[in-house]
């Protein structure tokens, strides 16, 4: 998936004035949303692990999100990386459970 964030979003006003960067929590949410869209089921975050933010991502800079999914009894586990021009910006593991229908 391709990521890009509009600089006009309110979150960039305070994160950080004069030198905005994409908040890490937003990158985590992008992973959850991409999983949910790919699986076509509603998901909630259960655990987050091994999160490493190597380099910041500025708004409006495109980045690539790659996710490897693994089915587990409780839901879905994934390992994700976010890269810009081939350079690793972030890596993480995220386990999500499906909302009951």
Beta strands, then each sheet from edge to edge (+ up, - down):
strand 1: 2-3
strand 2: 43-53
strand 3: 63-72
strand 4: 75-84
strand 5: 87-98
sheet 1: 1+ 3- 4+ 5- 2+
end
